[in-house]
Amino acid sequence: MSARLQLEIAAGSLASAMAAQAGGADRIELCENLGEGGCTPSHGTLAVARERLRIPLYVLIRPRGGDFCYDEAEREVMLRDIAQCVQLGCDGVVIGALDVKGDVDTDTCKALVAAARGLGVTFHRAIDVCAEPARALESAIALGCERVLTSGAHADALAGTDNIAARVAQARGRIAVMAGAGIDAGNVGQIVRRTGVVAVHASARTLRPTAAQAQWLPGLSGEVAQTDVSRVRALRAALDALA
């Protein structure tokens, strides 16, 4: 391989986004509630991140956890969140919506893409729970998405390498395929070699004690999961070694 492999970090907070940038990430997917698969971050988080980040900032547009079938009110929420991203000067949005049959909800997704007004668009892991991933990929291409994030319909990308490779072959360069879920410095080489993806997506998180837990509430339970600079650097180094 010769081209630089892209590293996107799913950052669940401003602190995680800054750590990802310091560690050498190429792009941030900003979100919150990563334990539920991620939701749209607050306006404050997004605004401050936009001011402080020097690398591309993409924002997850997802009003809640659970499935990807959205009602009219949820669609309005997503449209307004995208308008906020446009106003703040973000680089892109991350979307995905399915209908009750498990196919891409093209009407909803077309509206979301139109609202993005030329920002970059990633189709997220809704593709991993759709009825037919190959058909969903064609829908993402038709929508004008620049990339799709997938674990190959498995719990983690390493287990889904065969399916991810199939999507890369199907894409034929019409859309970038980005592998995500369970990726770290120890397995990213296998995943890239087996699939041929041009980008990977990881959270690179670790648990750390809160300031209160460390100083004046030592009995407080509940650590904070945050992107770790050293884990991002290790991923970056592993990807660069493949080039």
C-alpha positions, 0 to 999 in steps of 0.5 A: 500500500502507498496511500495514507490510510485514514483514521477516524476517531469516534469522540464522545466528548470534547476531551476525547476529540482533543485527545484524538487530534493530539494522537494523530487522527485524520478526522473526528466523528463527534457524538455522545452516548457511545454506550448506546451506539452514539447520539448527536452531541449538544450544541455547546460541545459541537460549537467548542469542538469546531472552534478548537479542532484543526482536523475535519469534524463530522457530526453524528446525526442520531436523535436516540439509541435503538433502531434506525426507523424514525418518525416525523418528529425525529426527522425534524430534529435531525434536520435542525441538527444538520442545520446547526452543523452547517451554521457552525461550519462543520465538515460533514455529517454522519447519517442513516435511516431505515424503513420498517422493512429494513431497507434504506429510508431513501426519502428521509436520507435524501432530505438529510443529505439536502439539508447538509448543503454540500457538507460531506456525508457518511452513511453509518452502521445502520447498514449493518442491521439492514435487510440486504447490505449490498442493496443498502450500499447502492442506496448510499452511493445513489444518495451521494454519500462519500463513505459508509461505515461498516463492521460487516454486519458483525459485532466487530470488524475483525469478525466481519472482514469477509463481508467488509471485503465484499462491500469494498469489491462492490463499491469499485471506488464509487464510495469509500468503505470504512471499517469500524467496531472493535478496532485497535492497534493489535488487529487493524493490520489484519482488518485492512489487509483482509478487506482493502478498506481505505479508512478505519474508525475507532474510539480508542477509549480507556477508563479513567477516574474522574477528578472528584473520584481521584481527589475528594470522593475516592469512594465514588463509583463510575469511571469516565470512558475517554479517547486515549492519546497513546491508543490513537498514536498506536493506531496511527503508527500501525496504519502508517506501517501498512503504507 
